[in-house]
C-alpha cells in the first residue's frame, strides 16, 4: 500500500467508472493495465491509492490522459461533450483485476 495518507471518502470517489473499449482491452492484454474514467482534479498518487484500496492489488504505475470534449451540433443548437480524464493503471506482475471487485 502507499505510504501517503489520503482521505478514504475522497478515494472512494476518485474512480468514476471503468472504461471498456477496444483500445482499453488491447492495452489490458499487452501491458497488464486497466483503464478508468477519473475525476478531473484527481492526482496520480490518489488514483494509485484508490485502486489499491478498492481492488486490493499492487499498482506499478499510473498514466493520465486529458481529453477535451468535442463540440457537436444538434440542428441549430450547438452542444459540447464533457472533458474526460482517463487513467491507465499498470498492475505489477502476477496481479490481475476483475472489475467485480476481486483480485486474483
C-alpha positions, 0 to 999 in steps of 0.5 A: 500500500502507499505510504501517503495518507489520503482521505478514504471518502475522497478515494472512494470517489476518485474512480468514476467508472471503468472504461471498456473499449477496444483500445482499453482491452488491447492495452489490458492484454499487452501491458497488464493495465486497466483503464478508468474514467477519473475525476478531473482534479484527481492526482496520480498518487490518489488514483494509485491509492484508490485502486489499491484500496478498492481492488486490493492489488499492487499498482506499478504505475499510473498514466493520465490522459486529458481529453477535451470534449468535442463540440457537436451540433444538434440542428441549430443548437450547438452542444459540447461533450464533457472533458474526460480524464482517463487513467491507465493503471499498470498492475505489477506482475502476477496481479490481475483485476476483475472489475467485480471487485476481486483480485486474483 
